[in-house]
Amino acid sequence: MTTAPASVNEALGLPIDVPIIDVDTHLTEPRDLWTSRAPAAYADRVPRVEVVDGRNVWMFDGTLVGPAGSSAVVDRHGGKHLGLSFAGMSFDEIHPAAFDIHERVKLMDELGIWAQIIYPNTFGFGGQGLIAQEDEALRLLTVQIYNDASAEMQEATGNRLFGMVILPWWSMEASTAEVRRCHAMGMRGVNCGTGPHLIGLPDLGQTHWDPLWDTCAELSMPVNFHIGASTDTFSWFGSSPWPSFDENTKLAIGSAMMYLSNASVMANLIFGGVLERHPTLQFVSVESGIGWIPFFLESLDYQQAQSTPDTYGTRYSLTPTEYFRRQMHACFWFEEAGVAEAVAALGDTNVMFETDFPHPTCLFPDSVAVASNAVRSLPELSRRRVMSDNAIRLYDLPVPAERG
């Protein structure tokens, strides 16, 4: 597994100086992420890794959160574990690039990837699991330590790894303050949960959230909605598989259905008037794929005319498809057939590339081969935009001049 960057770009039909950007990966939180940064008074309460029944687990203020290290499907020898065979692997068993930022950069160099966007694991892909902690001060500290570690990671890797800001989303004042604090540290985007209404807060379409959207728009911080980022989608299986199926079949169905969960996020943001009220704010649907989106947007356009006929030109100045093209982005990874058609339908400035390393369904180790098959029929300018330029522009990535 020693693919040179030159051959990667050659396979994609792109010049060697075009930096390939991977907009959705995960870092298995290092075992000392919180304990090494916590004030002394909180050292025993912040998330920490302990051994229970012979396995590494995350403990948070005395409460078991879940297994530590088990979200990575690539082992330390580079083998990819299929199905649920990855479950229970410890830090000693998973690939060091899953949790060590310097090993991650080494792997990126082998794969020909210049930069990666990083999402969390331990408390859910949108930080939704933090709400289980009743101590709000400890919750906020946990968020701030994670964001501090992300900013440190970005600097330590020479702007190769970019964590998205986790929000203290239960408090609007704390959320806007944290976005500003993290922007000042050089962070490039916000990771937002999708279901605050499930725990008694206003839904994201209500004006309660306008101060957050205003802050993100002012600072040009794109808002990212990763699949599985609400308390009702906080599992591998969800409610889609029938109960008679075996665990691997449930994983297959649950994973595929989880991609589509972001359809409701898109629809609600659009019909909630969020894009109308905040016309410069950019949103990203993360790890949801792209092939289904043209059909879904067409259905939203149709329903706008059929179900809310008096809203176009009054409540909404654009159709759902037009809103998407102006303010929304999505990314693909395993898709091959239909990518070119989806790019044409959505716009070649609205689509980006991801690998989802090191999670189940990640492209490892054949990411470039899959991507080259998917984008081969696109014009070179579109290929460059999808694999590089769109992410650089959206996240304002500081790509070295000699790279592109």
KAGI-V424914 format. One record per pair of residues at least 12 apart in sequence whose ideal C-beta (glycine too) atoms are under 8 Angstrom apart, sorted by the first residue. I is the first residue (numbers start at 1). J is the second residue. If there is no record, write none. Layout:
((I:J) (I:J))
This chain:
((1:78) (1:110) (1:111) (1:365) (2:110) (3:110) (3:111) (3:112) (3:368) (4:112) (5:20) (5:109) (5:112) (6:112) (7:112) (8:20) (8:111) (8:112) (8:113) (8:368) (9:112) (11:368) (11:369) (11:372) (12:368) (12:371) (12:372) (12:375) (12:383) (12:387) (13:372) (13:376) (13:380) (13:383) (14:380) (14:383) (14:384) (14:387) (14:388) (17:402) (17:403) (17:404) (18:384) (18:387) (18:388) (18:404) (19:114) (19:115) (19:388) (19:392) (19:399) (19:403) (19:404) (20:112) (20:113) (20:114) (20:353) (20:368) (20:387) (20:388) (21:113) (21:114) (21:115) (21:116) (21:117) (21:352) (21:353) (21:387) (21:388) (21:391) (21:392) (21:397) (22:108) (22:113) (22:115) (22:116) (22:117) (22:353) (22:354) (22:355) (22:357) (22:367) (23:116) (23:117) (23:284) (23:286) (23:331) (23:352) (23:353) (23:354) (23:391) (23:395) (24:117) (24:119) (24:226) (24:286) (24:287) (24:331) (24:333) (24:354) (24:355) (24:356) (25:116) (25:117) (25:118) (25:119) (25:354) (25:355) (25:356) (25:357) (25:358) (26:71) (26:118) (26:119) (26:120) (26:121) (26:356) (26:357) (26:358) (26:359) (27:98) (27:99) (27:101) (27:104) (27:118) (27:120) (27:121) (27:153) (27:161) (27:163) (28:68) (28:69) (28:71) (28:72) (28:91) (28:94) (28:98) (28:99) (28:121) (28:358) (29:47) (29:99) (29:120) (29:121) (29:122) (29:146) (30:99) (30:100) (31:48) (31:49) (31:56) (31:68) (31:91) (32:49) (33:47) (33:145) (33:146) (33:149) (34:46) (34:47) (34:48) (34:142) (34:145) (34:146) (35:47) (35:48) (37:145) (37:148) (37:149) (38:141) (38:145) (39:141) (42:138) (42:141) (45:60) (45:61) (45:62) (45:135) (45:138) (46:60) (46:61) (46:138) (46:141) (46:142) (46:145) (47:59) (47:60) (47:65) (47:122) (47:142) (48:60) (49:68) (49:91) (52:64) (55:67) (55:88) (55:90) (56:68) (56:69) (56:90) (56:91) (58:122) (60:133) (60:142) (61:133) (61:135) (61:138) (63:132) (63:133) (65:122) (65:123) (65:129) (66:122) (67:87) (67:88) (68:90) (68:91) (68:122) (69:89) (69:90) (69:91) (69:93) (69:94) (69:98) (69:99) (70:86) (70:87) (70:88) (70:89) (70:90) (71:121) (71:358) (71:359) (72:86) (72:89) (72:94) (72:95) (72:98) (72:99) (72:358) (72:359) (73:86) (73:358) (73:359) (73:360) (73:362) (73:364) (74:94) (74:95) (74:97) (74:98) (74:357) (74:358) (74:362) (74:364) (75:89) (75:93) (75:94) (75:95) (76:92) (76:93) (76:94) (76:95) (76:96) (78:95) (78:365) (80:362) (80:364) (80:365) (83:247) (83:248) (83:251) (84:247) (84:248) (84:251) (86:360) (94:358) (95:107) (95:358) (97:357) (97:358) (98:357) (98:358) (101:153) (101:156) (101:157) (101:161) (102:156) (102:157) (104:116) (104:157) (104:161) (105:157) (105:160) (105:161) (108:160) (111:365) (111:367) (111:368) (112:368) (113:355) (113:367) (114:160) (114:399) (114:403) (115:159) (115:160) (115:161) (115:162) (115:391) (115:397) (115:399) (116:160) (116:161) (116:162) (116:357) (117:162) (117:163) (117:164) (117:189) (117:224) (117:354) (117:391) (117:395) (118:150) (118:153) (118:161) (118:162) (118:163) (118:164) (119:163) (119:164) (119:191) (119:224) (119:226) (119:286) (120:146) (120:163) (120:166) (120:191) (123:142) (123:166) (124:193) (124:228) (124:229) (124:231) (124:234) (125:191) (125:226) (125:227) (125:228) (125:229) (126:191) (126:192) (126:193) (126:194) (126:225) (126:226) (126:228) (126:229) (126:230) (127:143) (127:166) (127:167) (127:169) (127:191) (127:193) (127:229) (128:193) (128:195) (128:229) (128:230) (128:231) (128:234) (129:231) (129:234) (130:142) (130:143) (131:170) (131:199) (131:231) (136:170) (136:171) (139:168) (139:170) (140:168) (140:171) (140:174) (143:166) (143:167) (143:168) (143:178) (144:178) (144:181) (146:163) (146:166) (147:163) (147:165) (147:166) (147:178) (147:181) (147:182) (147:185) (147:187) (148:185) (149:163) (150:162) (150:163) (150:164) (150:165) (150:182) (150:187) (151:163) (151:182) (151:185) (151:186) (151:187) (154:186) (154:187) (155:186) (159:397) (159:398) (162:187) (162:188) (162:189) (162:395) (162:397) (163:187) (164:187) (164:188) (164:189) (164:190) (164:191) (164:224) (165:178) (165:179) (165:182) (165:187) (165:189) (165:190) (165:191) (165:221) (166:191) (167:179) (167:190) (167:191) (167:192) (167:193) (167:212) (169:192) (169:193) (169:196) (169:201) (170:196) (170:199) (170:201) (172:208) (172:209) (172:211) (172:212) (175:212) (176:211) (176:212) (176:215) (179:212) (179:215) (179:216) (179:219) (179:221) (180:215) (180:219) (183:219) (183:221) (187:221) (188:221) (188:222) (188:395) (188:396) (188:397) (189:221) (189:222) (189:223) (189:224) (189:284) (189:394) (189:395) (190:216) (190:221) (190:222) (190:223) (190:224) (191:224) (191:226) (191:229) (192:204) (192:223) (192:224) (192:225) (192:229) (193:229) (193:230) (194:225) (194:229) (194:230) (194:233) (194:261) (194:262) (194:265) (195:229) (195:230) (195:231) (195:232) (195:233) (198:230) (198:231) (198:232) (199:231) (203:268) (203:272) (204:268) (204:269) (204:272) (204:274) (205:268) (205:269) (205:271) (205:272) (205:273) (205:274) (206:272) (207:277) (209:274) (210:277) (210:278) (213:274) (213:277) (213:278) (213:281) (214:278) (216:281) (217:278) (217:280) (217:281) (220:396) (222:281) (222:282) (222:283) (222:284) (222:329) (222:394) (222:395) (223:281) (223:282) (223:283) (223:284) (224:283) (224:284) (224:286) (225:262) (225:265) (225:283) (225:284) (225:285) (225:286) (226:286) (226:287) (227:258) (227:259) (227:261) (227:262) (227:286) (227:287) (227:288) (228:258) (228:261) (233:258) (233:261) (235:254) (236:250) (236:251) (236:254) (236:255) (236:360) (237:250) (237:251) (237:253) (237:254) (238:254) (238:257) (238:258) (238:261) (240:253) (240:254) (240:257) (241:253) (241:254) (251:360) (255:360) (255:361) (259:287) (259:288) (259:289) (259:292) (260:288) (260:292) (261:288) (262:285) (262:286) (262:288) (263:288) (263:292) (263:296) (265:285) (266:285) (266:293) (266:296) (266:300) (266:320) (266:324) (266:328) (267:296) (267:300) (267:320) (269:283) (270:300) (270:316) (270:320) (270:323) (270:324) (271:300) (271:304) (271:308) (271:320) (273:315) (273:316) (275:318) (275:323) (275:326) (275:327) (275:328) (276:315) (276:316) (276:317) (276:318) (276:323) (279:326) (279:327) (280:327) (281:327) (282:327) (282:328) (282:329) (282:394) (283:327) (283:328) (283:329) (284:328) (284:329) (284:330) (284:331) (284:352) (284:394) (285:328) (285:329) (285:330) (285:331) (286:331) (286:354) (287:331) (287:333) (287:354) (287:356) (288:330) (288:331) (289:330) (289:331) (289:332) (289:333) (289:334) (289:335) (290:330) (290:331) (290:332) (290:335) (290:339) (290:342) (290:343) (290:346) (290:351) (291:332) (291:335) (291:338) (291:339) (291:342) (293:324) (293:330) (293:342) (293:345) (293:346) (294:341) (294:342) (294:345) (294:346) (297:320) (297:321) (297:324) (297:346) (298:321) (300:319) (300:320) (300:321) (301:319) (301:320) (301:321) (304:316) (304:319) (304:320) (324:346) (324:350) (325:346) (325:347) (325:350) (328:350) (329:350) (329:351) (329:352) (329:390) (329:394) (330:346) (330:350) (330:351) (330:352) (331:351) (331:352) (331:353) (331:354) (332:351) (332:353) (332:354) (332:374) (333:353) (333:354) (333:355) (333:356) (333:361) (333:362) (333:363) (333:367) (333:370) (334:361) (334:363) (334:370) (335:374) (336:370) (336:373) (336:374) (339:374) (339:375) (339:378) (340:374) (340:375) (340:377) (340:378) (343:375) (343:378) (343:382) (343:386) (348:378) (348:381) (348:382) (348:385) (348:386) (348:390) (349:385) (349:390) (350:390) (351:385) (351:386) (351:390) (352:386) (352:390) (352:391) (352:394) (353:371) (353:386) (353:387) (353:391) (355:367) (371:387) (375:387) (388:404) (392:404))
